[in-house]
Each structure stands twice: as structure tokens, then as C-alpha cells.
Amino acid sequence: MCILSLMQLCFSSIVASVVQKLLLNFVTRPKIPLNASHPVFSDDGRPGVLQRVGSAAANFVLLPYYYLVSSTPEGATSQLADNSLLVLLIMIHYRKCISTNESIPTNNVYTMDSNTNDKDAPVFHDNPYCKALNSAKDIQYDRADVEGNAQDRPVVRLSFASLFDAFGRCLNDESSVLLLYSLVYGNCDFQEYVLVRTDLDTLLMPILEMLYNASRKTSNQIYMLLIILLILSQDSTFNASVHQLVLPAVPWYHERLMHQTSLGSLMVVILIRTIKYNLSKLKDVYLHTNCLAILANMAPHVHRLSAYASQRLVSLFDMLSRKYAKLAELKNDKSLKVIYDQMEADIADDMSIELHIYTDFLRIVLEIIIAILTYALPRNPEVVYAVLHRQEVFEPFKNHPRFSELLENIYTVLDFFNSRMDMQQLDGEWSVDKVLEVINKTCRSWRGEGMKMFTQLRFTYEQESHPEEFFIPYAWRLVLSRGFSFNPDAINLFPVEIHLEEAPAGGQKV
């Protein structure tokens, strides 16, 4: 083996050791005695030369954080785990700009966005820590399986089961959310492991609870949570599994009691609630799009959607349609007036853009409802009931050029079930139970005749071309939020206000 290859192997071993130790600290959350030494590995077997070098390097890299932990009583519980997580996030999201418009070597050491035509586009060095995290393997696999895949460098190996459980316990922490995103997006093995778990509620319930409390979360945290759900919803098995898992109760949901509801129904309710919160407070188009994308991915696989979730879905269409009608009316009023200055012209342009956005949103919601009725109607009588109960909300769009073709399917369903309802000989008033009884019976004879088949909506997540512009400042914001004292004049990544008089006594300034 040549010296260069040996050096590369040694460096890879160091990187893998550091990433593995940081992950293990996050998973195990060790309680560190004051003034104790902290060996990286506790294996009884004798390590080889490269592992010893990696262990020493990992100890050296973590030395400032070991000092931080051993210097405060609070560190005896979880500060080591928290700080290890922060170090890992900084490392995996760091991207160093090498040059501009430099030719890319054949060994792919440099990477750049091939879609840009800018001759000054930045060129970045590959991040070895990010690569190590993305190639981490489950320790439950046989070592031969891991090492037999032509691995040319040491591999991070840890228990995915323990990592999964750790996320279930710690996702209320924003740093943990960013790590989960990094793994679900970048590590195919971990993503696959999550998708085949039968206890998805371990991971999803904390995510949904945080979205339920969106008003107390940062916008970045909401983005990360929704993107995680979007990535998972790209898998059809996941979309089917969430409807098979029934929750006995949802204690943190206060609007109404939710007993024996499926995890999928709860997801639909929370996503619609997030859309409504965004509509009234944040008004973020990107957030709206992500929520609707998740719902669209789930739609063809919906199974026995709850009455409450079904009502919320139709109510979402109603709410967006009223907003659309209001914007259309304002736009028409503006068009009747003579525009005297540029300011009024800009307002009119903004209104046209907003109207176009709401048109797209309405169409997506309509396609979500139609996907359920087209591919899963017999399994969703409550959706049929909700559409029948609120059928008047679709009437204003029956002749709309963007919606008329889609609404043909809605009215095919309405005509079929309305005719069956009219055929019933009923003594007295209709009740909800009686209507549902008729719907359930009618669903058995439904064959989908007259339904047009549209291309299924399917959304996938793609990272922006320059993710470092978001993730590097975000990771450092998380570090800053943990009370580390930095010189505010030296912070260029983002605007920040630090009141030096409030800094903790004895704190070190970086």
C-alpha cells in the first residue's frame, strides 16, 4: 500500500471515529462523573493501529467539550450528548469554498452545481464528515455484509434501533430535528430502516406534536419537520402503514377528543391545521406547498380516514375557495379602475400573483380529494359523507377552466350517491348514522364507472443547489442558542444581538 493510500485510510478512520463517537454520545446520553476520563471506545477487543489513531483523534477533537462537561454539574446528565450533537451538525454541514470556476478533478474531490452558468459559481471541497454520516451502517448487519460492498474506507457502525429510539425521546430539541433531517435525506440505509419500522408513532408523534404547537417553534424547525414528512411520504409503504396504526388517544390535541384514530388520520388533521395556521400568521408559500405535497403523496393510500379528518379536508377546500373568491373580487374591482401610478400597478401585480398561487393551492386540494375518491373510495365512507354534506362548496368552480375537468369526477361521485340516497324509503328525518349506513352499503356497489383517470400527483424533495447558504448559519444559530458566548462583532453569518451584560459569569468568549 502506498503512503498516500495509507494516509487517506488513516484520515478516513479518524473521521469515522469522530462521527461514530459523536453519534454514540447522542444516543446513549452518558452521565459523565466530574473530572473523569472519557475513552472513545469501550470494546474489550484490542483495537488495531488505525482504530487507536482514530480514538486518539476523536478524543483530541472533543477535548474542549469534555472540559465543558466536566466543569459544570449540569454536564453530568446530558450536556455531553447535546454538545456532541452540536459539534456533529457543524461538521456535517460545513462546506469550504476552494475557488471559483475551477476545473473539477476526476476523483470528484470538488463539487459544484452543474445547472449554473455563472462563471463565478463557487466550488466546494467534499465534506468527509458528511460522507461518513451518509454511509453509516446498522450494527445489526453482519460485518461481512457491511465490508463486502467494496468499502474503500472505514464505516461508521451503530445501532439504528437505538438511534431511532433516541430520536423518539429527543425530537423536541431543534438540534435533534436537524440531525434527523440529515440522516433521512442523506443516509439511504437509515431512511429505509425508518420506513420498515412498524412503530412509526415513536418518531411521528413527536413530529406531529411539534407541528401542533407551531406557534412556539421557529420557522426553520417547522420547515425541517415538514421536509422529513415529505421525504417519508415519498414511499407508498409508509403511506399505507400510517393508516394501519391506530392510536388509543392523542392527549396533546385539545380541540377535541381523539380516541382510536389512525396515525394517518392524525397526520391529515395536523397538516391541515398547519396550513390554516400558516394562512393566518406566517403566510409562507413554501410551507403551504410542503404541507399540500405530503397530503398529495398520502392521498391514493388513504384507508378509513376518520370523520374529523375528512371534514377538515373538505373544510380546507372551502377556506381556500373563500380566500380565492375574495382575491378575485378585489382584482376585478382594481381592473375597473384607472391605475394612476406605479404603486397601484405593483399592488395589482402582487394581487394577480397571489390569485395564481391560490388557484394552484385549490387545484392541489381538489386533486387530493379526487385521488381518495378515485383510488380508495370503498375504504373511505367518511370522505364520501364529507363531500356529500358540503357539496355546495364545489358549485362555484363547476365551470372554472382550471377546475371543471377535475370536478367532473366529484360530480360523478355525488350523482351516484345522491341517487342511491333518493331511492331510500325512510320514515322520519335522516340522521348521520343512517346516512353513513347507506353510504357504506352503496360503497360495496361502487365500480368507479364514469371516473376519469388523472395522473397521480407525486411530490419529491430536492435540496436547493446551494444548501450551505441555509444550513451553515442554521447550525451556528443552534450553537449560539445554547448559551455559548461569542463576540457579536465577529459574527457575519446572520444578524444577532448579544447583550454582554447578560453573559454567564466566567463564560469564555469565542
C-alpha positions as CSV (number, residue, x, y, z in Angstrom):
1,M,0.0,0.0,0.0
2,C,1.5,3.4,-1.0
3,I,2.0,6.1,1.6
4,L,-0.8,8.3,0.1
5,S,-3.3,5.5,0.3
6,L,-2.3,4.8,3.9
7,M,-2.7,8.4,4.8
8,Q,-6.1,8.5,3.2
9,L,-7.1,5.4,5.0
10,C,-5.8,6.8,8.3
11,F,-7.7,10.1,7.7
12,S,-10.9,8.2,6.9
13,S,-10.5,6.2,10.1
14,I,-10.2,9.3,12.1
15,V,-13.3,10.9,10.5
16,A,-15.3,7.7,11.1
17,S,-14.2,7.5,14.7
18,V,-15.2,11.1,15.4
19,V,-18.6,10.8,13.7
20,Q,-19.3,7.5,15.5
21,K,-18.4,8.8,18.9
22,L,-20.5,11.9,18.5
23,L,-23.5,9.8,17.4
24,L,-23.0,7.4,20.3
25,N,-22.9,10.3,22.8
26,F,-26.2,11.5,21.3
27,V,-27.8,8.0,21.5
28,T,-26.6,6.9,24.9
29,R,-26.5,10.3,26.6
30,P,-23.8,9.2,29.1
31,K,-23.6,10.5,32.6
32,I,-20.1,11.7,33.0
33,P,-18.6,11.9,36.5
34,L,-16.7,15.1,37.3
35,N,-13.0,15.0,36.4
36,A,-13.4,11.6,34.7
37,S,-11.5,10.4,31.7
38,H,-13.6,9.7,28.6
39,P,-12.3,6.9,26.4
40,V,-13.9,6.8,22.9
41,F,-14.4,3.0,22.7
42,S,-15.3,0.6,25.4
43,D,-14.8,-2.6,23.4
44,D,-13.0,-5.4,25.1
45,G,-11.2,-6.4,22.0
46,R,-7.8,-5.0,21.2
47,P,-8.0,-2.2,18.6
48,G,-5.8,-2.1,15.6
49,V,-3.4,0.7,14.7
50,L,-5.9,2.7,12.7
51,Q,-8.5,2.4,15.4
52,R,-6.1,3.6,18.0
53,V,-5.2,6.6,15.9
54,G,-8.9,7.3,15.3
55,S,-9.6,7.1,19.0
56,A,-6.9,9.5,19.9
57,A,-8.0,11.9,17.2
58,A,-11.6,11.7,18.4
59,N,-10.5,12.4,22.0
60,F,-8.5,15.4,20.8
61,V,-11.3,16.9,18.7
62,L,-13.7,16.5,21.6
63,L,-11.3,17.8,24.3
64,P,-12.9,21.3,24.6
65,Y,-16.3,19.7,25.0
66,Y,-15.1,17.2,27.6
67,Y,-13.7,20.2,29.5
68,L,-17.1,22.0,29.2
69,V,-18.9,18.9,30.5
70,S,-16.6,18.3,33.4
71,S,-16.6,21.9,34.6
72,T,-20.3,22.1,35.4
73,P,-22.6,19.9,37.4
74,E,-25.3,20.0,34.7
75,G,-22.9,18.3,32.4
76,A,-23.2,15.1,34.4
77,T,-26.6,14.4,32.8
78,S,-26.8,15.3,29.1
79,Q,-24.6,18.2,28.2
80,L,-22.1,15.9,26.6
81,A,-24.8,14.5,24.4
82,D,-26.1,17.9,23.5
83,N,-22.7,19.4,22.7
84,S,-21.7,16.3,20.8
85,L,-24.8,16.8,18.6
86,L,-23.9,20.4,18.0
87,V,-20.3,19.5,17.0
88,L,-21.6,16.9,14.6
89,L,-24.1,19.3,13.0
90,I,-21.4,21.9,12.5
91,M,-19.1,19.3,10.9
92,I,-21.5,17.7,8.6
93,H,-22.9,20.9,7.2
94,Y,-19.6,22.7,6.8
95,R,-18.6,23.4,3.2
96,K,-15.4,25.0,2.4
97,C,-15.2,27.1,-0.8
98,I,-12.0,26.2,-2.7
99,S,-12.1,28.5,-5.6
100,T,-14.4,29.8,-8.3
101,N,-15.0,28.1,-11.7
102,E,-12.1,25.7,-11.2
103,S,-12.0,22.5,-13.2
104,I,-13.3,19.5,-11.3
105,P,-10.8,16.7,-10.8
106,T,-11.7,13.2,-12.0
107,N,-11.7,11.9,-8.4
108,N,-14.6,14.1,-7.5
109,V,-12.8,15.9,-4.8
110,Y,-14.5,19.1,-5.8
111,T,-18.2,19.5,-6.4
112,M,-20.2,22.3,-8.0
113,D,-23.7,23.0,-9.2
114,S,-23.9,21.9,-12.9
115,N,-27.0,23.9,-13.5
116,T,-25.5,27.3,-13.1
117,N,-24.0,29.3,-16.0
118,D,-22.3,31.7,-13.7
119,K,-18.5,31.6,-14.3
120,D,-18.0,32.8,-10.7
121,A,-20.0,29.9,-9.2
122,P,-18.4,28.6,-6.0
123,V,-16.6,25.3,-5.9
124,F,-16.7,23.3,-2.7
125,H,-14.5,20.7,-1.2
126,D,-16.3,17.4,-0.3
127,N,-17.1,17.1,3.3
128,P,-15.7,13.9,4.7
129,Y,-17.8,14.1,7.9
130,C,-21.0,14.4,5.9
131,K,-19.9,11.4,3.8
132,A,-19.2,9.4,6.9
133,L,-22.7,10.1,8.3
134,N,-24.4,9.3,5.0
135,S,-22.6,6.0,4.7
136,A,-23.2,4.9,8.4
137,K,-24.4,1.3,8.7
138,D,-26.6,-0.5,11.1
139,I,-24.5,-2.6,13.6
140,Q,-27.2,-5.3,13.4
141,Y,-25.9,-6.2,9.9
142,D,-23.2,-8.9,9.7
143,R,-19.8,-7.3,9.4
144,A,-19.3,-9.3,6.2
145,D,-22.4,-7.6,4.7
146,V,-21.1,-4.2,5.5
147,E,-17.5,-4.8,4.5
148,G,-18.4,-6.9,1.4
149,N,-19.8,-3.9,-0.5
150,A,-16.4,-2.8,-1.8
151,Q,-15.9,-0.3,1.0
152,D,-12.7,1.5,0.5
153,R,-12.8,3.4,3.8
154,P,-13.8,2.7,7.4
155,V,-17.6,2.8,8.0
156,V,-19.5,4.3,10.9
157,R,-21.4,1.4,12.6
158,L,-24.0,1.9,15.3
159,S,-27.4,0.5,16.3
160,F,-30.1,2.1,14.1
161,A,-32.7,0.8,16.6
162,S,-31.0,2.8,19.4
163,L,-30.7,5.8,17.1
164,F,-34.4,5.6,16.2
165,D,-35.4,5.4,19.9
166,A,-33.2,8.3,20.7
167,F,-34.9,10.5,18.2
168,G,-38.3,9.4,19.7
169,R,-37.1,10.8,23.0
170,C,-35.2,13.9,21.9
171,L,-37.1,15.4,18.9
172,N,-38.4,18.3,21.0
173,D,-34.9,19.6,20.7
174,E,-34.3,21.6,17.4
175,S,-30.8,20.2,17.0
176,S,-32.2,16.6,17.0
177,V,-34.6,17.6,14.3
178,L,-31.8,18.8,12.1
179,L,-29.8,15.6,12.6
180,L,-32.9,13.5,11.8
181,Y,-33.3,15.5,8.6
182,S,-29.7,15.0,7.7
183,L,-30.0,11.2,8.2
184,V,-33.3,10.7,6.5
185,Y,-32.2,12.8,3.5
186,G,-28.6,11.7,3.2
187,N,-28.4,8.1,4.5
188,C,-30.4,5.7,2.4
189,D,-29.9,2.9,4.8
190,F,-31.3,4.8,7.8
191,Q,-34.2,6.1,5.7
192,E,-35.0,2.5,4.7
193,Y,-34.8,1.4,8.3
194,V,-37.3,4.1,9.4
195,L,-39.7,3.2,6.6
196,V,-39.9,-0.5,7.6
197,R,-40.4,0.1,11.3
198,T,-43.9,-1.0,12.5
199,D,-43.9,1.5,15.4
200,L,-43.8,4.7,13.3
201,D,-45.6,6.5,16.0
202,T,-42.4,6.6,18.0
203,L,-41.0,9.0,15.5
204,L,-44.1,10.7,14.1
205,M,-45.9,11.5,17.3
206,P,-43.2,14.0,18.5
207,I,-43.1,15.5,15.0
208,L,-46.9,16.0,14.8
209,E,-47.0,17.4,18.4
210,M,-44.4,20.0,17.4
211,L,-46.4,20.9,14.3
212,Y,-49.5,21.2,16.5
213,N,-47.5,23.7,18.6
214,A,-46.2,25.5,15.5
215,S,-46.7,28.9,17.1
216,R,-44.0,28.1,19.6
217,K,-41.5,26.8,17.1
218,T,-39.1,28.6,14.8
219,S,-39.9,28.7,11.1
220,N,-36.7,26.7,10.3
221,Q,-37.8,24.0,12.7
222,I,-41.2,23.8,11.0
223,Y,-39.5,23.5,7.6
224,M,-37.3,20.7,8.8
225,L,-40.3,18.8,10.3
226,L,-42.3,19.1,7.1
227,I,-39.4,18.1,4.9
228,I,-38.9,15.0,7.0
229,L,-42.5,14.1,6.5
230,L,-42.3,14.9,2.8
231,I,-39.3,12.6,2.3
232,L,-41.0,9.7,4.2
233,S,-44.3,10.3,2.3
234,Q,-42.5,9.6,-1.0
235,D,-42.7,5.9,0.0
236,S,-46.0,4.1,-0.7
237,T,-45.4,1.6,2.1
238,F,-45.1,4.4,4.6
239,N,-48.3,5.9,3.4
240,A,-50.1,2.6,3.8
241,S,-48.6,1.9,7.2
242,V,-49.6,5.1,8.9
243,H,-53.3,4.3,8.3
244,Q,-52.9,0.8,9.8
245,L,-51.5,2.0,13.1
246,V,-54.3,3.0,15.4
247,L,-53.7,5.4,18.3
248,P,-55.7,4.8,21.5
249,A,-55.6,8.6,22.3
250,V,-53.8,11.8,21.5
251,P,-53.5,13.6,24.8
252,W,-51.9,16.8,23.5
253,Y,-54.6,17.5,20.9
254,H,-57.0,19.8,22.8
255,E,-59.6,20.9,20.2
256,R,-61.5,17.6,20.5
257,L,-61.0,14.1,22.0
258,M,-59.4,11.8,19.5
259,H,-59.8,8.1,20.5
260,Q,-58.9,5.2,18.3
261,T,-57.8,7.3,15.4
262,S,-55.3,6.2,12.9
263,L,-51.9,7.8,12.7
264,G,-52.6,8.7,9.1
265,S,-55.8,10.5,10.0
266,L,-53.9,12.4,12.7
267,M,-51.3,13.4,10.1
268,V,-54.0,14.8,7.8
269,V,-55.6,16.8,10.7
270,I,-52.2,18.2,11.8
271,L,-51.1,19.1,8.3
272,I,-54.4,20.9,7.6
273,R,-54.1,22.7,10.9
274,T,-50.6,23.8,9.9
275,I,-51.9,25.1,6.6
276,K,-54.5,27.2,8.4
277,Y,-52.0,28.5,10.9
278,N,-49.7,29.5,8.1
279,L,-52.5,31.1,6.2
280,S,-53.4,33.3,9.2
281,K,-49.9,34.0,10.6
282,L,-46.9,33.2,8.6
283,K,-48.3,33.4,5.0
284,D,-45.4,31.3,3.7
285,V,-46.0,29.8,0.3
286,Y,-43.1,27.3,0.7
287,L,-44.7,26.0,3.9
288,H,-48.1,25.7,2.2
289,T,-46.6,23.8,-0.7
290,N,-44.8,21.3,1.5
291,C,-48.0,20.5,3.5
292,L,-50.1,20.0,0.4
293,A,-47.3,17.9,-1.2
294,I,-47.4,15.5,1.8
295,L,-51.2,15.2,1.7
296,A,-51.0,14.6,-2.1
297,N,-48.4,11.8,-1.7
298,M,-50.7,10.2,1.0
299,A,-54.0,10.6,-0.8
300,P,-54.1,7.4,-3.0
301,H,-53.2,5.2,0.0
302,V,-55.7,6.7,2.5
303,H,-57.5,3.9,4.4
304,R,-60.6,4.6,6.6
305,L,-59.9,8.3,7.1
306,S,-61.6,9.4,10.2
307,A,-64.8,11.6,10.2
308,Y,-62.9,14.5,11.7
309,A,-60.0,14.3,9.2
310,S,-62.5,14.0,6.3
311,Q,-64.4,17.1,7.4
312,R,-61.2,19.0,7.8
313,L,-60.1,18.2,4.3
314,V,-63.3,19.4,2.7
315,S,-63.3,22.5,5.0
316,L,-59.8,23.3,3.7
317,F,-61.1,23.5,0.2
318,D,-63.9,25.7,1.4
319,M,-61.5,28.0,3.3
320,L,-59.1,28.3,0.3
321,S,-62.1,28.9,-2.1
322,R,-63.4,31.8,0.0
323,K,-59.9,33.3,0.0
324,Y,-59.7,32.8,-3.7
325,A,-63.1,34.4,-4.3
326,K,-62.2,37.4,-2.2
327,L,-58.9,37.9,-4.2
328,A,-60.7,37.5,-7.5
329,E,-63.3,40.1,-6.4
330,L,-60.6,42.6,-5.4
331,K,-58.7,42.0,-8.6
332,N,-61.8,42.6,-10.7
333,D,-62.5,45.8,-8.7
334,K,-59.0,47.0,-9.4
335,S,-59.3,46.2,-13.1
336,L,-62.3,48.5,-13.4
337,K,-60.3,51.5,-12.1
338,V,-57.7,53.5,-14.0
339,I,-54.2,52.9,-12.5
340,Y,-52.7,56.3,-11.8
341,D,-49.2,55.5,-10.6
342,Q,-46.7,52.7,-10.4
343,M,-47.6,51.8,-6.8
344,E,-51.1,50.8,-7.7
345,A,-49.7,48.9,-10.7
346,D,-47.4,46.9,-8.3
347,I,-50.3,46.2,-6.0
348,A,-52.3,44.9,-8.9
349,D,-49.4,42.7,-10.0
350,D,-49.0,41.3,-6.5
351,M,-52.7,40.5,-6.3
352,S,-52.5,38.6,-9.6
353,I,-49.6,36.6,-8.3
354,E,-51.4,35.8,-5.1
355,L,-54.6,34.8,-7.0
356,H,-52.5,32.5,-9.2
357,I,-50.9,30.9,-6.1
358,Y,-54.4,30.3,-4.5
359,T,-55.6,28.8,-7.8
360,D,-52.7,26.3,-7.7
361,F,-53.5,25.5,-4.0
362,L,-57.1,24.9,-4.7
363,R,-56.3,22.6,-7.6
364,I,-54.0,20.5,-5.4
365,V,-56.6,20.2,-2.7
366,L,-59.1,19.2,-5.3
367,E,-56.8,16.6,-6.7
368,I,-56.1,15.2,-3.2
369,I,-59.9,14.7,-2.7
370,I,-60.3,13.2,-6.1
371,A,-57.3,10.8,-5.6
372,I,-59.0,9.4,-2.5
373,L,-62.3,9.1,-4.3
374,T,-60.7,7.5,-7.4
375,Y,-58.3,5.0,-5.8
376,A,-59.7,4.4,-2.3
377,L,-63.4,5.3,-2.2
378,P,-64.7,2.0,-0.9
379,R,-62.3,2.2,2.0
380,N,-63.3,5.8,2.9
381,P,-67.0,6.2,3.6
382,E,-66.4,9.2,5.8
383,V,-64.7,11.1,2.9
384,V,-67.8,10.4,0.8
385,Y,-70.0,11.6,3.6
386,A,-68.0,14.9,4.0
387,V,-68.2,15.5,0.2
388,L,-72.0,14.9,0.2
389,H,-72.5,17.0,3.3
390,R,-70.6,20.0,1.9
391,Q,-71.3,19.5,-1.8
392,E,-72.3,23.2,-2.3
393,V,-68.7,24.3,-1.8
394,F,-67.8,22.8,-5.2
395,E,-70.6,24.5,-7.1
396,P,-68.8,27.9,-7.8
397,F,-66.0,26.2,-9.6
398,K,-68.0,23.8,-11.8
399,N,-67.4,25.9,-14.9
400,H,-64.0,27.3,-13.9
401,P,-61.4,26.5,-16.7
402,R,-58.8,25.2,-14.2
403,F,-61.2,23.1,-12.2
404,S,-64.1,22.0,-14.4
405,E,-62.4,18.8,-15.7
406,L,-61.5,17.7,-12.1
407,L,-64.9,18.5,-10.8
408,E,-66.5,16.1,-13.2
409,N,-65.2,13.2,-11.0
410,I,-66.6,14.9,-7.9
411,Y,-70.0,15.2,-9.5
412,T,-69.8,11.6,-10.8
413,V,-69.5,10.5,-7.1
414,L,-72.2,13.0,-5.9
415,D,-74.7,11.9,-8.6
416,F,-74.1,8.2,-7.8
417,F,-74.6,8.5,-4.1
418,N,-77.3,11.2,-4.2
419,S,-79.3,8.9,-6.5
420,R,-78.9,6.0,-4.0
421,M,-80.0,8.2,-1.2
422,D,-83.1,9.3,-3.1
423,M,-84.0,5.7,-3.6
424,Q,-84.2,5.0,0.1
425,Q,-87.6,4.8,1.7
426,L,-87.1,6.5,5.0
427,D,-89.6,7.1,7.8
428,G,-88.6,10.3,9.7
429,E,-85.5,12.5,9.4
430,W,-82.1,11.5,8.1
431,S,-79.5,11.0,10.8
432,V,-75.7,10.9,10.5
433,D,-75.7,7.2,11.3
434,K,-78.4,6.5,8.8
435,V,-76.6,8.4,6.0
436,L,-73.4,6.5,6.8
437,E,-75.2,3.2,6.8
438,V,-76.5,3.9,3.3
439,I,-73.1,5.2,2.2
440,N,-71.4,2.0,3.5
441,K,-73.8,-0.2,1.6
442,T,-73.5,1.9,-1.6
443,C,-69.7,1.7,-1.4
444,R,-69.9,-2.0,-2.0
445,S,-71.6,-1.5,-5.4
446,W,-69.3,1.3,-6.4
447,R,-67.3,0.4,-9.5
448,G,-65.8,3.7,-10.5
449,E,-67.8,4.0,-13.7
450,G,-67.5,7.4,-15.4
451,M,-64.5,8.4,-13.4
452,K,-61.7,10.0,-15.4
453,M,-58.2,8.8,-14.6
454,F,-55.8,11.6,-13.9
455,T,-52.0,11.3,-13.4
456,Q,-51.4,10.9,-9.7
457,L,-49.7,13.8,-8.0
458,R,-46.3,12.8,-6.6
459,F,-44.0,15.2,-4.9
460,T,-40.4,14.6,-4.1
461,Y,-38.0,16.7,-2.1
462,E,-34.9,18.1,-3.7
463,Q,-32.3,20.1,-1.8
464,E,-31.5,23.6,-3.1
465,S,-28.5,24.0,-5.3
466,H,-26.6,25.9,-2.5
467,P,-27.8,24.3,0.7
468,E,-24.8,25.7,2.6
469,E,-26.5,29.1,2.5
470,F,-29.2,27.8,4.8
471,F,-27.6,25.0,6.8
472,I,-24.3,26.7,7.9
473,P,-26.0,29.7,9.5
474,Y,-28.8,27.5,10.9
475,A,-26.3,25.1,12.6
476,W,-24.4,28.0,14.1
477,R,-27.6,29.6,15.3
478,L,-28.4,26.5,17.2
479,V,-24.9,26.6,18.8
480,L,-25.5,30.2,19.8
481,S,-28.9,29.5,21.2
482,R,-27.3,27.1,23.7
483,G,-25.6,29.9,25.6
484,F,-22.1,29.9,24.1
485,S,-20.7,33.4,24.3
486,F,-19.3,34.7,21.0
487,N,-18.0,38.2,20.1
488,P,-21.0,39.7,18.3
489,D,-18.7,41.8,16.1
490,A,-17.2,38.6,14.7
491,I,-20.5,37.0,13.6
492,N,-21.0,37.5,9.9
493,L,-23.3,34.6,9.1
494,F,-26.5,36.2,10.4
495,P,-27.6,39.3,12.3
496,V,-27.5,38.8,16.1
497,E,-27.9,40.7,19.2
498,I,-26.0,39.6,22.3
499,H,-26.2,41.5,25.5
500,L,-22.8,41.1,27.0
501,E,-24.0,42.1,30.5
502,E,-26.3,39.0,30.4
503,A,-23.5,36.6,29.5
504,P,-22.9,34.0,32.2
505,A,-20.2,34.7,34.7
506,G,-16.9,33.1,33.9
507,G,-18.1,32.3,30.4
508,Q,-15.5,32.1,27.7
509,K,-15.9,34.3,24.6
510,V,-15.1,32.8,21.3
